[in-house]
Structure formats: C-alpha cells, structure tokens
Amino acid sequence: MLTQEPSSEMIEEWKNVWNEYRTKLKPNRKSGQELLDYLTQKYVLTEIDEKEAAEAVCLNVTLNKPFAEKLPDGTVPFAKAFFLENIGNGQIFYKNENKDPKALWGRDVTRIFVGIDLVSGFFMVEGSTRLWDELCAFQGVDEADLQNPYSVAQYIGCLKRLDLLHDFPAE
C-alpha cells in the first residue's frame, strides 16, 4: 500500500525488485468474488448499505486507469463495502501492536473499512495496512501486473511482510 509520494529511490527499488522477481512469478490473480469469499470465511464483516460507500469503491476503479483496465469490455464495477469487525480473527488488526500510526489515517482507527469491486477485483482498505497487505498477497498478480515494476514490488513486499515469500528465494 503506497502511503506517500514515491521518491526516485523508491522507484529505483521497485525496478530492482521487479528485475529480480518478474521471471519467477506466474499470473495467479484472484477475482473480486474470491477476495470476498476469503474475507467472509476468515473474518466477521458487516455490510455497509449506504450507496456512498460502494460509490467510493467504483470511483476508485473508474477514475484510475490501471484499475479501469481490469474491467472486462462493456462492464462496470459492482462494489460491496464492509466494516471488518473487532471480533474473532479480526481482532488481530485492532491490537495496539498491529495498528497503523494515528498520523496515517488522521485519527485513531476504531473501524476498518473494506471495499471490493467484484468485477475488476479492485479492493481498498482504510484503517489497516496489515489487512491490505494480506489481501494483496492473497490476490496475487495478473499478466498486466507482471509488466509493472510497482505492482510486482508491492506484491513481493506484502509476501515478505507476511513471511510468505518461501516459493521465490533470491538467486
């Protein structure tokens, strides 16, 4: 999850990671429905019925070219929005040692928002970079992502942060 303006050093690092891993990775991207199924099987979610929440997800897809390109021709986003509850497995994201700094969200996080476009597979998380990393690692990458240094570096970074990089050792 990119939370700051990228520096030239960051871009260079993305290129280095891309060069190291792009030939080791294969397309394995999961759909929006697979993301939703994963979340609902693992965590307690409360669906948000307010249309503004789903619209925020849809606008993120349609107004950002890389996300819009993942929409099949002739389709439009179909978004679902949820709060991830602070119960069961979801409690891990609300523990102090796993919370993002207050400065990142501008306030103390008491609810975690998750939005998923079922058509493109786009997802967004507000309130937990750790959950975002988990979803990124689970979702994987597609052929277009493999051509993008940022996408590959982001995916590899998430795998590393979650200690899931076992299948792609550095040479």
NORFENDA-V985414 format. One record per residue. RES is the residue in three letters. NEAR is the number of other C-alpha atoms within 8 Angstrom. Layout:
# NORFENDA-V985414
res->RES near->NEAR
res->RES near->NEAR
This chain:
# NORFENDA-V985414
res->MET near->6
res->LEU near->5
res->THR near->5
res->GLN near->4
res->GLU near->5
res->PRO near->7
res->SER near->6
res->SER near->6
res->GLU near->6
res->MET near->8
res->ILE near->10
res->GLU near->8
res->GLU near->8
res->TRP near->13
res->LYS near->11
res->ASN near->8
res->VAL near->12
res->TRP near->13
res->ASN near->9
res->GLU near->8
res->TYR near->10
res->ARG near->10
res->THR near->7
res->LYS near->6
res->LEU near->8
res->LYS near->8
res->PRO near->9
res->ASN near->8
res->ARG near->8
res->LYS near->11
res->SER near->11
res->GLY near->14
res->GLN near->8
res->GLU near->8
res->LEU near->14
res->LEU near->9
res->ASP near->8
res->TYR near->8
res->LEU near->10
res->THR near->9
res->GLN near->6
res->LYS near->7
res->TYR near->11
res->VAL near->12
res->LEU near->10
res->THR near->8
res->GLU near->8
res->ILE near->9
res->ASP near->6
res->GLU near->6
res->LYS near->6
res->GLU near->6
res->ALA near->11
res->ALA near->12
res->GLU near->9
res->ALA near->8
res->VAL near->16
res->CYS near->12
res->LEU near->8
res->ASN near->9
res->VAL near->14
res->THR near->10
res->LEU near->7
res->ASN near->8
res->LYS near->8
res->PRO near->6
res->PHE near->12
res->ALA near->11
res->GLU near->7
res->LYS near->8
res->LEU near->11
res->PRO near->8
res->ASP near->4
res->GLY near->4
res->THR near->7
res->VAL near->6
res->PRO near->12
res->PHE near->8
res->ALA near->13
res->LYS near->12
res->ALA near->14
res->PHE near->11
res->PHE near->12
res->LEU near->13
res->GLU near->12
res->ASN near->9
res->ILE near->7
res->GLY near->7
res->ASN near->8
res->GLY near->12
res->GLN near->10
res->ILE near->7
res->PHE near->11
res->TYR near->10
res->LYS near->8
res->ASN near->5
res->GLU near->4
res->ASN near->9
res->LYS near->10
res->ASP near->8
res->PRO near->6
res->LYS near->9
res->ALA near->6
res->LEU near->8
res->TRP near->10
res->GLY near->6
res->ARG near->7
res->ASP near->6
res->VAL near->9
res->THR near->5
res->ARG near->9
res->ILE near->12
res->PHE near->12
res->VAL near->12
res->GLY near->14
res->ILE near->15
res->ASP near->16
res->LEU near->13
res->VAL near->13
res->SER near->14
res->GLY near->13
res->PHE near->10
res->PHE near->10
res->MET near->10
res->VAL near->12
res->GLU near->9
res->GLY near->10
res->SER near->11
res->THR near->10
res->ARG near->8
res->LEU near->9
res->TRP near->11
res->ASP near->13
res->GLU near->10
res->LEU near->9
res->CYS near->10
res->ALA near->11
res->PHE near->8
res->GLN near->11
res->GLY near->11
res->VAL near->15
res->ASP near->10
res->GLU near->8
res->ALA near->7
res->ASP near->10
res->LEU near->13
res->GLN near->7
res->ASN near->9
res->PRO near->13
res->TYR near->10
res->SER near->10
res->VAL near->16
res->ALA near->12
res->GLN near->10
res->TYR near->12
res->ILE near->11
res->GLY near->8
res->CYS near->12
res->LEU near->12
res->LYS near->9
res->ARG near->8
res->LEU near->8
res->ASP near->7
res->LEU near->8
res->LEU near->9
res->HIS near->6
res->ASP near->5
res->PHE near->8
res->PRO near->6
res->ALA near->4
res->GLU near->2
